[in-house]
Amino acid sequence: MNKVIKVYKLNDRTQYEDEIEYWKDIDPEEKLSILQDLREQYIYFFKKQKLYNESRKRLRRFYKITQLL
């Protein structure tokens, strides 16, 4: 995929259309990868590591219980 840089004015409606087309064209694995990168940045910048670790523990516990059922 070729990367293209476009410059838009703030009130340019084509920016939104181009953005929608961009996200439509990306395969699902790449979307998930981008989402994970954004999550990691959020956790790092807003110092949410402790909450993130706690939620992972709960998720693992939930996963184990559902496996047993």
MOVEN-V666222 format. One record per helix or strand. SS is the DSSP state (h for helix, s for strand). FROM is the first residue (numbers start at 1). LEN is the number of residues. If there is no record, write none. Layout:
SS_FROM_LEN ; SS_FROM_LEN
//
This chain:
h_14_12 ; h_28_18 ; h_49_20
//
